[in-house]
């Protein structure tokens, strides 16, 4: 476990960098988590992060890649609901990396 400091407050993370308490999430926390990964958040990142948070509120789980692509397409438009678009924003594993920045648990099927 480790912590990040955001606005003078220590935020607890697990060994993979996911929030231990989902209630600790804010856009400032997302920005700090992204910075740790070498990413500067843009409005495009934030709209996908918000879609992830909405998905979680609706289904009580973090989406794997296919459901994420489909949901983003439904919520943000076909041009954004593609694997390539999400990979540009969240390199490696968009489902896992996006969930981390959205303050959600790691998707079940992500390594």
MIVEX-420777 format. One record per residue: x, y, z of N, C-alpha, C in turn; residue in three letters. Coordinates in nm, 4 decimals. Example, Ala and Ser with C-alpha at 12.3 -4.5 7.8 and 13.67 -1.06 7.14 Angstrom:
rec n.u 1.3190 | n.v -0.5690 | n.w 0.7800 | ca.u 1.2300 | ca.v -0.4500 | ca.w 0.7800 | c.u 1.3200 | c.v -0.3300 | c.w 0.7800 | residu ALA
rec n.u 1.2850 | n.v -0.2250 | n.w 0.7080 | ca.u 1.3670 | ca.v -0.1060 | ca.w 0.7140 | c.u 1.2900 | c.v 0.0030 | c.w 0.7870 | residu SER
END
This chain:
rec n.u 0.0837 | n.v -0.1184 | n.w 0.0000 | ca.u 0.0000 | ca.v 0.0000 | ca.w 0.0000 | c.u 0.0880 | c.v 0.1244 | c.w 0.0000 | residu UNK
rec n.u 0.0316 | n.v 0.2307 | n.w -0.0579 | ca.u 0.1007 | ca.v 0.3582 | ca.w -0.0589 | c.u -0.0033 | c.v 0.4687 | c.w -0.0537 | residu UNK
rec n.u 0.0442 | n.v 0.5888 | n.w -0.0473 | ca.u -0.0443 | ca.v 0.7049 | ca.w -0.0434 | c.u -0.0006 | c.v 0.8033 | c.w -0.1500 | residu UNK
rec n.u -0.0949 | n.v 0.8882 | n.w -0.1908 | ca.u -0.0615 | ca.v 1.0058 | ca.w -0.2696 | c.u -0.1129 | c.v 1.1254 | c.w -0.1907 | residu UNK
rec n.u -0.0468 | n.v 1.2355 | n.w -0.2070 | ca.u -0.0871 | ca.v 1.3578 | ca.w -0.1394 | c.u -0.1639 | c.v 1.4449 | c.w -0.2387 | residu UNK
rec n.u -0.2881 | n.v 1.4777 | n.w -0.2055 | ca.u -0.3731 | ca.v 1.5593 | ca.w -0.2917 | c.u -0.4358 | c.v 1.6684 | c.w -0.2059 | residu UNK
rec n.u -0.4070 | n.v 1.7918 | n.w -0.2411 | ca.u -0.4606 | ca.v 1.9064 | ca.w -0.1669 | c.u -0.4323 | c.v 1.8939 | c.w -0.0171 | residu UNK
rec n.u -0.3119 | n.v 1.8476 | n.w 0.0158 | ca.u -0.2706 | ca.v 1.8362 | ca.w 0.1549 | c.u -0.3259 | c.v 1.7161 | c.w 0.2286 | residu UNK
rec n.u -0.3972 | n.v 1.6284 | n.w 0.1599 | ca.u -0.4573 | ca.v 1.5110 | ca.w 0.2232 | c.u -0.3954 | c.v 1.3840 | c.w 0.1657 | residu UNK
rec n.u -0.3606 | n.v 1.2902 | n.w 0.2540 | ca.u -0.3062 | ca.v 1.1615 | ca.w 0.2101 | c.u -0.4213 | c.v 1.0719 | c.w 0.1659 | residu UNK
rec n.u -0.4113 | n.v 1.0217 | n.w 0.0437 | ca.u -0.5118 | ca.v 0.9320 | ca.w -0.0129 | c.u -0.4489 | c.v 0.7931 | c.w -0.0222 | residu UNK
rec n.u -0.5125 | n.v 0.6941 | n.w 0.0419 | ca.u -0.4587 | ca.v 0.5582 | ca.w 0.0474 | c.u -0.4838 | c.v 0.4831 | c.w -0.0832 | residu UNK
rec n.u -0.3789 | n.v 0.4159 | n.w -0.1300 | ca.u -0.3853 | ca.v 0.3351 | ca.w -0.2511 | c.u -0.3444 | c.v 0.1919 | c.w -0.2196 | residu UNK
rec n.u -0.3912 | n.v 0.0978 | n.w -0.3008 | ca.u -0.3434 | ca.v -0.0395 | ca.w -0.2869 | c.u -0.2097 | c.v -0.0527 | c.w -0.3595 | residu UNK
rec n.u -0.1548 | n.v -0.1732 | n.w -0.3606 | ca.u -0.0209 | ca.v -0.1935 | ca.w -0.4185 | c.u -0.0166 | c.v -0.1660 | c.w -0.5689 | residu UNK
rec n.u -0.1333 | n.v -0.1679 | n.w -0.6367 | ca.u -0.1375 | ca.v -0.1400 | ca.w -0.7805 | c.u -0.1751 | c.v 0.0045 | c.w -0.8110 | residu UNK
rec n.u -0.1985 | n.v 0.0848 | n.w -0.7071 | ca.u -0.2303 | ca.v 0.2256 | ca.w -0.7280 | c.u -0.3780 | c.v 0.2572 | c.w -0.7380 | residu UNK
rec n.u -0.4655 | n.v 0.1611 | n.w -0.7054 | ca.u -0.6090 | ca.v 0.1857 | ca.w -0.7037 | c.u -0.6487 | c.v 0.2406 | c.w -0.5666 | residu UNK
rec n.u -0.7510 | n.v 0.3259 | n.w -0.5644 | ca.u -0.7990 | ca.v 0.3818 | ca.w -0.4379 | c.u -0.8491 | c.v 0.2704 | c.w -0.3464 | residu UNK
rec n.u -0.8149 | n.v 0.2805 | n.w -0.2187 | ca.u -0.8693 | ca.v 0.1862 | ca.w -0.1220 | c.u -1.0123 | c.v 0.2250 | c.w -0.0845 | residu UNK
rec n.u -1.0404 | n.v 0.3548 | n.w -0.0829 | ca.u -1.1739 | ca.v 0.4048 | ca.w -0.0499 | c.u -1.2269 | c.v 0.4821 | c.w -0.1705 | residu UNK
rec n.u -1.3290 | n.v 0.4281 | n.w -0.2356 | ca.u -1.3834 | ca.v 0.4909 | ca.w -0.3559 | c.u -1.4372 | c.v 0.6316 | c.w -0.3282 | residu UNK
rec n.u -1.4699 | n.v 0.6590 | n.w -0.2031 | ca.u -1.5209 | ca.v 0.7913 | ca.w -0.1664 | c.u -1.4116 | c.v 0.8980 | c.w -0.1692 | residu UNK
rec n.u -1.2866 | n.v 0.8575 | n.w -0.1776 | ca.u -1.1754 | ca.v 0.9537 | ca.w -0.1829 | c.u -1.1598 | c.v 1.0190 | c.w -0.3198 | residu UNK
rec n.u -1.2333 | n.v 0.9702 | n.w -0.4210 | ca.u -1.2133 | ca.v 1.0186 | ca.w -0.5573 | c.u -1.2595 | c.v 1.1626 | c.w -0.5758 | residu UNK
rec n.u -1.1843 | n.v 1.2359 | n.w -0.6546 | ca.u -1.2212 | ca.v 1.3689 | ca.w -0.7041 | c.u -1.1423 | c.v 1.3887 | c.w -0.8324 | residu UNK
rec n.u -1.1721 | n.v 1.4952 | n.w -0.9059 | ca.u -1.0936 | ca.v 1.5226 | ca.w -1.0264 | c.u -0.9479 | c.v 1.5499 | c.w -0.9901 | residu UNK
rec n.u -0.9245 | n.v 1.6097 | n.w -0.8730 | ca.u -0.7865 | ca.v 1.6343 | ca.w -0.8281 | c.u -0.7139 | c.v 1.5030 | c.w -0.8028 | residu UNK
rec n.u -0.7833 | n.v 1.4070 | n.w -0.7446 | ca.u -0.7242 | ca.v 1.2741 | ca.w -0.7211 | c.u -0.6952 | c.v 1.2074 | c.w -0.8551 | residu UNK
rec n.u -0.7895 | n.v 1.2165 | n.w -0.9486 | ca.u -0.7679 | ca.v 1.1584 | ca.w -1.0821 | c.u -0.6448 | c.v 1.2198 | c.w -1.1476 | residu UNK
rec n.u -0.6301 | n.v 1.3508 | n.w -1.1360 | ca.u -0.5142 | ca.v 1.4182 | ca.w -1.1953 | c.u -0.3843 | c.v 1.3710 | c.w -1.1309 | residu UNK
rec n.u -0.3854 | n.v 1.3527 | n.w -0.9990 | ca.u -0.2654 | ca.v 1.3056 | ca.w -0.9289 | c.u -0.2317 | c.v 1.1622 | c.w -0.9685 | residu UNK
rec n.u -0.3334 | n.v 1.0775 | n.w -0.9804 | ca.u -0.3099 | ca.v 0.9391 | ca.w -1.0230 | c.u -0.2551 | c.v 0.9357 | c.w -1.1656 | residu UNK
rec n.u -0.3108 | n.v 1.0189 | n.w -1.2528 | ca.u -0.2639 | ca.v 1.0247 | ca.w -1.3910 | c.u -0.1195 | c.v 1.0722 | c.w -1.3970 | residu UNK
rec n.u -0.0879 | n.v 1.1726 | n.w -1.3172 | ca.u 0.0492 | ca.v 1.2264 | ca.w -1.3156 | c.u 0.1488 | c.v 1.1186 | c.w -1.2751 | residu UNK
rec n.u 0.1099 | n.v 1.0346 | n.w -1.1793 | ca.u 0.1968 | ca.v 0.9224 | ca.w -1.1387 | c.u 0.2259 | c.v 0.8295 | c.w -1.2548 | residu UNK
rec n.u 0.1326 | n.v 0.8238 | n.w -1.3500 | ca.u 0.1463 | ca.v 0.7361 | ca.w -1.4667 | c.u 0.2047 | c.v 0.8104 | c.w -1.5871 | residu UNK
rec n.u 0.2390 | n.v 0.9384 | n.w -1.5690 | ca.u 0.2976 | ca.v 1.0159 | ca.w -1.6769 | c.u 0.1973 | c.v 1.0724 | c.w -1.7756 | residu UNK
rec n.u 0.0726 | n.v 1.0886 | n.w -1.7325 | ca.u -0.0352 | ca.v 1.1377 | ca.w -1.8186 | c.u -0.0875 | c.v 1.2703 | c.w -1.7618 | residu UNK
rec n.u -0.1118 | n.v 1.3655 | n.w -1.8504 | ca.u -0.1804 | ca.v 1.4892 | ca.w -1.8127 | c.u -0.3250 | c.v 1.4749 | c.w -1.8584 | residu UNK
rec n.u -0.4189 | n.v 1.4866 | n.w -1.7653 | ca.u -0.5596 | ca.v 1.4706 | ca.w -1.8005 | c.u -0.6085 | c.v 1.5853 | c.w -1.8877 | residu UNK
rec n.u -0.6860 | n.v 1.5481 | n.w -1.9881 | ca.u -0.7492 | ca.v 1.6443 | ca.w -2.0777 | c.u -0.9006 | c.v 1.6307 | c.w -2.0617 | residu UNK
rec n.u -0.9773 | n.v 1.7222 | n.w -2.1200 | ca.u -1.1227 | ca.v 1.7048 | ca.w -2.1174 | c.u -1.1674 | c.v 1.5712 | c.w -2.1788 | residu UNK
rec n.u -1.0963 | n.v 1.5216 | n.w -2.2790 | ca.u -1.1306 | ca.v 1.3913 | ca.w -2.3383 | c.u -1.1153 | c.v 1.2791 | c.w -2.2356 | residu UNK
rec n.u -1.0068 | n.v 1.2826 | n.w -2.1569 | ca.u -0.9892 | ca.v 1.1832 | ca.w -2.0502 | c.u -1.1049 | c.v 1.1929 | c.w -1.9506 | residu UNK
rec n.u -1.1344 | n.v 1.3161 | n.w -1.9100 | ca.u -1.2349 | ca.v 1.3358 | ca.w -1.8052 | c.u -1.3740 | c.v 1.2907 | c.w -1.8480 | residu UNK
rec n.u -1.4087 | n.v 1.3058 | n.w -1.9762 | ca.u -1.5417 | ca.v 1.2603 | ca.w -2.0167 | c.u -1.5500 | c.v 1.1076 | c.w -2.0161 | residu UNK
rec n.u -1.4417 | n.v 1.0396 | n.w -2.0496 | ca.u -1.4411 | ca.v 0.8931 | ca.w -2.0421 | c.u -1.4404 | c.v 0.8496 | c.w -1.8957 | residu UNK
rec n.u -1.3646 | n.v 0.9178 | n.w -1.8131 | ca.u -1.3625 | ca.v 0.8868 | ca.w -1.6695 | c.u -1.5033 | c.v 0.9028 | c.w -1.6109 | residu UNK
rec n.u -1.5730 | n.v 1.0089 | n.w -1.6485 | ca.u -1.7094 | ca.v 1.0281 | ca.w -1.5983 | c.u -1.8016 | c.v 0.9183 | c.w -1.6488 | residu UNK
rec n.u -1.7838 | n.v 0.8752 | n.w -1.7743 | ca.u -1.8634 | ca.v 0.7638 | ca.w -1.8269 | c.u -1.8360 | c.v 0.6363 | c.w -1.7470 | residu UNK
rec n.u -1.7091 | n.v 0.6126 | n.w -1.7141 | ca.u -1.6748 | ca.v 0.4962 | ca.w -1.6306 | c.u -1.7437 | c.v 0.5033 | c.w -1.4950 | residu UNK
rec n.u -1.7420 | n.v 0.6206 | n.w -1.4346 | ca.u -1.8071 | ca.v 0.6376 | ca.w -1.3041 | c.u -1.9584 | c.v 0.6152 | c.w -1.3150 | residu UNK
rec n.u -2.0184 | n.v 0.6619 | n.w -1.4254 | ca.u -2.1616 | ca.v 0.6397 | ca.w -1.4463 | c.u -2.1922 | c.v 0.4912 | c.w -1.4645 | residu UNK
rec n.u -2.1058 | n.v 0.4216 | n.w -1.5413 | ca.u -2.1215 | ca.v 0.2774 | ca.w -1.5600 | c.u -2.1187 | c.v 0.2077 | c.w -1.4243 | residu UNK
rec n.u -2.0213 | n.v 0.2448 | n.w -1.3413 | ca.u -2.0082 | ca.v 0.1821 | ca.w -1.2093 | c.u -2.1319 | c.v 0.2091 | c.w -1.1236 | residu UNK
rec n.u -2.1821 | n.v 0.3311 | n.w -1.1252 | ca.u -2.3021 | ca.v 0.3641 | ca.w -1.0466 | c.u -2.4214 | c.v 0.2818 | c.w -1.0919 | residu UNK
rec n.u -2.4302 | n.v 0.2563 | n.w -1.2219 | ca.u -2.5424 | ca.v 0.1811 | ca.w -1.2759 | c.u -2.5308 | c.v 0.0319 | c.w -1.2490 | residu UNK
rec n.u -2.4134 | n.v -0.0255 | n.w -1.2716 | ca.u -2.3961 | ca.v -0.1711 | ca.w -1.2680 | c.u -2.3174 | c.v -0.2232 | c.w -1.1484 | residu UNK
rec n.u -2.2596 | n.v -0.1345 | n.w -1.0677 | ca.u -2.1820 | ca.v -0.1729 | ca.w -0.9500 | c.u -2.0613 | c.v -0.2607 | c.w -0.9834 | residu UNK
rec n.u -2.0022 | n.v -0.2367 | n.w -1.1000 | ca.u -1.8777 | ca.v -0.3043 | ca.w -1.1362 | c.u -1.8033 | c.v -0.2199 | c.w -1.2375 | residu UNK
rec n.u -1.6738 | n.v -0.2419 | n.w -1.2422 | ca.u -1.5887 | ca.v -0.1741 | ca.w -1.3401 | c.u -1.5924 | c.v -0.2542 | c.w -1.4690 | residu UNK
rec n.u -1.6183 | n.v -0.1888 | n.w -1.5828 | ca.u -1.6328 | ca.v -0.2647 | ca.w -1.7066 | c.u -1.5009 | c.v -0.3179 | c.w -1.7608 | residu UNK
rec n.u -1.5085 | n.v -0.4359 | n.w -1.8201 | ca.u -1.3965 | ca.v -0.4886 | ca.w -1.8981 | c.u -1.3938 | c.v -0.4110 | c.w -2.0297 | residu UNK
rec n.u -1.2999 | n.v -0.4413 | n.w -2.1158 | ca.u -1.2781 | ca.v -0.3624 | ca.w -2.2370 | c.u -1.4006 | c.v -0.3581 | c.w -2.3292 | residu UNK
rec n.u -1.4573 | n.v -0.4725 | n.w -2.3632 | ca.u -1.5707 | ca.v -0.4718 | ca.w -2.4577 | c.u -1.6895 | c.v -0.3922 | c.w -2.4051 | residu UNK
rec n.u -1.7341 | n.v -0.4164 | n.w -2.2822 | ca.u -1.8445 | ca.v -0.3343 | ca.w -2.2314 | c.u -1.8077 | c.v -0.1856 | c.w -2.2222 | residu UNK
rec n.u -1.6808 | n.v -0.1562 | n.w -2.1931 | ca.u -1.6366 | ca.v -0.0167 | ca.w -2.1864 | c.u -1.6495 | c.v 0.0499 | c.w -2.3230 | residu UNK
rec n.u -1.6000 | n.v -0.0152 | n.w -2.4275 | ca.u -1.6077 | ca.v 0.0397 | ca.w -2.5629 | c.u -1.7543 | c.v 0.0633 | c.w -2.6012 | residu UNK
rec n.u -1.8382 | n.v -0.0353 | n.w -2.5761 | ca.u -1.9799 | ca.v -0.0236 | ca.w -2.6109 | c.u -2.0453 | c.v 0.0910 | c.w -2.5339 | residu UNK
rec n.u -2.0195 | n.v 0.1005 | n.w -2.4058 | ca.u -2.0811 | ca.v 0.2039 | ca.w -2.3220 | c.u -2.0339 | c.v 0.3434 | c.w -2.3618 | residu UNK
rec n.u -1.9051 | n.v 0.3583 | n.w -2.3849 | ca.u -1.8523 | ca.v 0.4891 | ca.w -2.4275 | c.u -1.9162 | c.v 0.5278 | c.w -2.5606 | residu UNK
rec n.u -1.9308 | n.v 0.4339 | n.w -2.6519 | ca.u -1.9962 | ca.v 0.4621 | ca.w -2.7792 | c.u -2.1398 | c.v 0.5091 | c.w -2.7608 | residu UNK
rec n.u -2.2111 | n.v 0.4451 | n.w -2.6692 | ca.u -2.3503 | ca.v 0.4829 | ca.w -2.6423 | c.u -2.3580 | c.v 0.6206 | c.w -2.5763 | residu UNK
rec n.u -2.2661 | n.v 0.6485 | n.w -2.4851 | ca.u -2.2715 | ca.v 0.7716 | ca.w -2.4072 | c.u -2.2064 | c.v 0.8909 | c.w -2.4763 | residu UNK
rec n.u -2.0967 | n.v 0.8668 | n.w -2.5484 | ca.u -2.0166 | ca.v 0.9769 | ca.w -2.6019 | c.u -2.0115 | c.v 0.9808 | c.w -2.7547 | residu UNK
rec n.u -2.0714 | n.v 0.8832 | n.w -2.8197 | ca.u -2.0736 | ca.v 0.8809 | ca.w -2.9658 | c.u -1.9850 | c.v 0.7734 | c.w -3.0242 | residu UNK
rec n.u -2.0226 | n.v 0.7277 | n.w -3.1437 | ca.u -1.9517 | ca.v 0.6183 | ca.w -3.2108 | c.u -1.8032 | c.v 0.6448 | c.w -3.2287 | residu UNK
rec n.u -1.7667 | n.v 0.7698 | n.w -3.2617 | ca.u -1.6262 | ca.v 0.8002 | ca.w -3.2886 | c.u -1.5390 | c.v 0.7831 | c.w -3.1637 | residu UNK
rec n.u -1.5990 | n.v 0.7918 | n.w -3.0456 | ca.u -1.5229 | ca.v 0.7742 | ca.w -2.9212 | c.u -1.5370 | c.v 0.6323 | c.w -2.8658 | residu UNK
rec n.u -1.6329 | n.v 0.5592 | n.w -2.9151 | ca.u -1.6558 | ca.v 0.4230 | ca.w -2.8692 | c.u -1.5779 | c.v 0.3225 | c.w -2.9501 | residu UNK
rec n.u -1.4451 | n.v 0.3435 | n.w -2.9562 | ca.u -1.3587 | ca.v 0.2484 | ca.w -3.0265 | c.u -1.2394 | c.v 0.2145 | c.w -2.9375 | residu UNK
rec n.u -1.1864 | n.v 0.0966 | n.w -2.9585 | ca.u -1.0680 | ca.v 0.0551 | ca.w -2.8827 | c.u -0.9506 | c.v 0.1489 | c.w -2.9083 | residu UNK
rec n.u -0.9322 | n.v 0.1908 | n.w -3.0336 | ca.u -0.8187 | ca.v 0.2783 | ca.w -3.0663 | c.u -0.8279 | c.v 0.4129 | c.w -2.9950 | residu UNK
rec n.u -0.9461 | n.v 0.4703 | n.w -2.9915 | ca.u -0.9647 | ca.v 0.5984 | ca.w -2.9221 | c.u -0.9287 | c.v 0.5830 | c.w -2.7737 | residu UNK
rec n.u -0.9795 | n.v 0.4777 | n.w -2.7131 | ca.u -0.9548 | ca.v 0.4563 | ca.w -2.5699 | c.u -0.8082 | c.v 0.4234 | c.w -2.5424 | residu UNK
rec n.u -0.7439 | n.v 0.3511 | n.w -2.6327 | ca.u -0.6013 | ca.v 0.3201 | ca.w -2.6162 | c.u -0.5142 | c.v 0.4453 | c.w -2.6249 | residu UNK
rec n.u -0.5544 | n.v 0.5413 | n.w -2.7076 | ca.u -0.4784 | ca.v 0.6666 | ca.w -2.7153 | c.u -0.4869 | c.v 0.7430 | c.w -2.5833 | residu UNK
rec n.u -0.6031 | n.v 0.7387 | n.w -2.5199 | ca.u -0.6205 | ca.v 0.8103 | ca.w -2.3933 | c.u -0.5600 | c.v 0.7350 | c.w -2.2752 | residu UNK
rec n.u -0.5812 | n.v 0.6040 | n.w -2.2745 | ca.u -0.5409 | ca.v 0.5195 | ca.w -2.1618 | c.u -0.4552 | c.v 0.4044 | c.w -2.2143 | residu UNK
rec n.u -0.3247 | n.v 0.4297 | n.w -2.2362 | ca.u -0.2371 | ca.v 0.3295 | ca.w -2.2976 | c.u -0.2296 | c.v 0.1988 | c.w -2.2180 | residu UNK
rec n.u -0.2078 | n.v 0.0919 | n.w -2.2910 | ca.u -0.1925 | ca.v -0.0390 | ca.w -2.2273 | c.u -0.3262 | c.v -0.1088 | c.w -2.2160 | residu UNK
rec n.u -0.3948 | n.v -0.0860 | n.w -2.1063 | ca.u -0.5257 | ca.v -0.1460 | ca.w -2.0817 | c.u -0.6237 | c.v -0.0354 | c.w -2.0443 | residu UNK
rec n.u -0.7016 | n.v 0.0150 | n.w -2.1422 | ca.u -0.7940 | ca.v 0.1241 | ca.w -2.1114 | c.u -0.8918 | c.v 0.0922 | c.w -1.9987 | residu UNK
rec n.u -0.9389 | n.v -0.0316 | n.w -1.9922 | ca.u -1.0346 | ca.v -0.0669 | ca.w -1.8868 | c.u -0.9691 | c.v -0.0560 | c.w -1.7486 | residu UNK
rec n.u -0.8499 | n.v -0.1113 | n.w -1.7367 | ca.u -0.7801 | ca.v -0.1098 | ca.w -1.6076 | c.u -0.7315 | c.v 0.0313 | c.w -1.5731 | residu UNK
rec n.u -0.6653 | n.v 0.0961 | n.w -1.6661 | ca.u -0.6092 | ca.v 0.2287 | ca.w -1.6418 | c.u -0.7202 | c.v 0.3315 | c.w -1.6199 | residu UNK
rec n.u -0.8259 | n.v 0.3229 | n.w -1.7011 | ca.u -0.9390 | ca.v 0.4140 | ca.w -1.6847 | c.u -1.0072 | c.v 0.3957 | c.w -1.5507 | residu UNK
rec n.u -1.0264 | n.v 0.2701 | n.w -1.5097 | ca.u -1.0891 | ca.v 0.2432 | ca.w -1.3798 | c.u -1.0044 | c.v 0.3014 | c.w -1.2671 | residu UNK
rec n.u -0.8728 | n.v 0.2868 | n.w -1.2777 | ca.u -0.7841 | ca.v 0.3412 | ca.w -1.1750 | c.u -0.8031 | c.v 0.4918 | c.w -1.1623 | residu UNK
rec n.u -0.8013 | n.v 0.5626 | n.w -1.2767 | ca.u -0.8141 | ca.v 0.7083 | ca.w -1.2742 | c.u -0.9538 | c.v 0.7527 | c.w -1.2340 | residu UNK
rec n.u -1.0535 | n.v 0.6680 | n.w -1.2574 | ca.u -1.1913 | ca.v 0.6994 | ca.w -1.2199 | c.u -1.2191 | c.v 0.6667 | c.w -1.0733 | residu UNK
rec n.u -1.1188 | n.v 0.6112 | n.w -1.0040 | ca.u -1.1366 | ca.v 0.5784 | ca.w -0.8630 | c.u -1.2178 | c.v 0.4540 | c.w -0.8387 | residu UNK
rec n.u -1.2231 | n.v 0.3658 | n.w -0.9386 | ca.u -1.3037 | ca.v 0.2442 | ca.w -0.9302 | c.u -1.2157 | c.v 0.1230 | c.w -0.9012 | residu UNK
rec n.u -1.2773 | n.v 0.0123 | n.w -0.8596 | ca.u -1.1991 | ca.v -0.1101 | ca.w -0.8412 | c.u -1.1453 | c.v -0.1597 | c.w -0.9755 | residu UNK
rec n.u -1.0377 | n.v -0.2362 | n.w -0.9699 | ca.u -0.9832 | ca.v -0.2961 | ca.w -1.0915 | c.u -1.0882 | c.v -0.3908 | c.w -1.1502 | residu UNK
rec n.u -1.1109 | n.v -0.3841 | n.w -1.2837 | ca.u -1.2054 | ca.v -0.4787 | ca.w -1.3453 | c.u -1.1630 | c.v -0.6228 | c.w -1.3159 | residu UNK
rec n.u -1.2614 | n.v -0.7085 | n.w -1.2946 | ca.u -1.2344 | ca.v -0.8465 | ca.w -1.2529 | c.u -1.1440 | c.v -0.9239 | c.w -1.3456 | residu UNK
rec n.u -1.1566 | n.v -0.9050 | n.w -1.4764 | ca.u -1.0792 | ca.v -0.9881 | ca.w -1.5684 | c.u -0.9487 | c.v -0.9232 | c.w -1.6136 | residu UNK
rec n.u -0.9067 | n.v -0.8141 | n.w -1.5499 | ca.u -0.7798 | ca.v -0.7503 | ca.w -1.5852 | c.u -0.6676 | c.v -0.8063 | c.w -1.4979 | residu UNK
rec n.u -0.5548 | n.v -0.8338 | n.w -1.5610 | ca.u -0.4411 | ca.v -0.8873 | ca.w -1.4867 | c.u -0.3694 | c.v -0.7775 | c.w -1.4120 | residu UNK
END
